[in-house]
Amino acid sequence: MDASPDQSAREEVIKAYRAFLQAMTDGDTDALDDMLDHGFTLTHITGYVQPKAEWLSQMRTGQFVYHGIEEKSVTAGVTGDTARLVGRIVTDATVYGTHANWPLRLTMDYTRESGTWTALRSVASTW
């Protein structure tokens, strides 16, 4: 039995999210640059809304180093060419010199253009 269009779209969004997490762990800022919208923002647990270019620059200079990310759960809802994904992860990272494991809830908004899901924003909170 083939997956429904909605289920297929959800699976595509989750695949894009997992590629995002892998690129973070790999420190692959070029891949992140490609998969994130030009206007992408990352809202940190502090509430700071960081533009994509600033975040990627700080990754390149070692201010954000992601050592590993363990996925705990993920859900995605799709409406047409937009999607919202919520993932719970434990992030092993060094941020501004502080190394810790952070239990994060990422809420990510995506849009589909030419068949590709692109992240528009990510909002992190703790759980």
C-alpha positions, 0 to 999 in steps of 0.5 A: 500500500502506498503512503498517502500524499500527506504521509509522504510529505510528512516523511519528506519534512522529517528527512529534511529535519534529520539532514539539518541535525546531521549537518549541525553535528558535522559542522557542515555550514555549507550544507546548512546554508543550502537547506535553510531559507535566506531569511532563516532565524534560530530562536535560542532558549534565551529568546535571542532571535539569531539570523542565519548568517550570524549563526553559521558564522559563529559555527565556523569560528567554533562558538557553536560546536555540536558534538552529537544530537540524540533524537527523542521524538518528532512529529510533523504536520503538513498543510499544502506547501507549509509544514511545522515540525516539533522535535525533542532532542538532547544536544551535546554541544559547546556553546560560547565555551560551555559544554553541556547536554541540552534537552531541546524542543525544536519547533521548525517551520518549513516551506516547499518550493520546487519539491524541496522542503526549506526551513524558515525558522527554528525555535528552541525551548527546553523540556 
